[in-house]
Amino acid sequence: MKTISWRCPSNIALVKYWGKTGIQLPCNPSISFTLRHAYTDMAVSYEKTTATSFSLDFLFENQPNEKFKDKIVKFIHTHWEKLNFLQGFHLHIQSTNSFPHSTGIASSASSMGALTLTLCSLEDEIKETSTPTAEFLQKASFLARLASGSACRSVYPHLAVWGATAAVAGSSDNYAVPFTAFHPIFKTYQNRILIASSKEKAVSSRAGHALMNNHPFAKVRYEQANNHLNNLVVALQTGDIEAFTDITEQEALTLHALMMNSSPSVILMQPNTLVVLDLIKEFRATTKLPIAYTLDAGPNIHLLFPQDIASQVDTWLDAVVKPYLENGRIIRDEVGEGATKF
């Protein structure tokens, strides 16, 4: 068997994608930080068979996982016209995460990003082609979007935008694009993921998106998201950390407010999520340090700040915040360089 391996990071959205239409198309544009240490490693070994279709087996953390396998098989069957180069091949897929899945740290983003990157590499090997890097990443992003919307942003370094917006040239609903016109301060940004709970969340992101279909505040939310993205782009370009903080935190709270007032209502924050948010605000007010928080669709908090204050923030986290976290767990991450083949 030949083997192809990719490492794809997760990402944390600053302006949130919440609500979709058509075939995995966003109802509003989003922008995210690509992470460095929260990632999925995926190795795909493949061999030619005499079969007229394709087959695969799948291991997650060295154990068979039928749920994840079925998701991959369904994805390939659904988009067979784009993936029919797999005909007559057997795939052996091994996947590992550096962080707990299904807890609101976008494990589907890193895993589906890793999957589509390996499939694009596999296509090049099978067809004996060499796709230019920009075209390759755009194709991987396009396929990743079909598997899991936010995954399309994970293939790019630093910052990525998904969704057509006049604020970012070349942006598209069909795939993400790298956002490169940002102030250097944001390349240094740290992300401390504060684990309030590692339990699998009660509602999947897919089900959560569906709640927006008849949501009473959907229209105003999409208007808000577009305005937030326009303003955040300016903040990122100019290094306006105060505006960055304000927009990022509004987006986090809006996401959870939308879930709480959907029908049925969904509450993903845990009691200690709220305790830690209060501690963050108190620490910021006391120290005047430029820290910001956001949350994905889960109970865990992403604390964002420039590298030059990391020592002060980490000392405070260890002394004050750790007792309110599950097993005192903090995942120390930062803005990263995107996906890598290895």
Secondary structure, 3 states (H helix, E strand, C coil): CEEEEEEEEEEEEEECCCCEECCCEECCCEEEEEEEEEEEEEEEEEEECCCCCCEEEEEECCEECHHHHHHHHHHHHHCHHHHHHHCCEEEEEEEEECCCCCCCCCHHHHHHHHHHHHHHHHHHHHHCCCCCHHHHHHHHHHHHHHHCHHHHHCCCCCEEEECCCCCCCCCCCCCEEECCCCCHHHHHCEEEEECCCCCCCCCCHHHHHHCCCCCCCHHHHHHHHHHHHHHHHHHHHHCCHHHHHHHHHHHHHHHHHHHHCCCCCCCCCCHHHHHHHHHHHHHHHHHCCCCEEEECCCCCEEEEECHHHHHHHHHHHHHHHHHHCHHHCEEEEEECCCCEEC
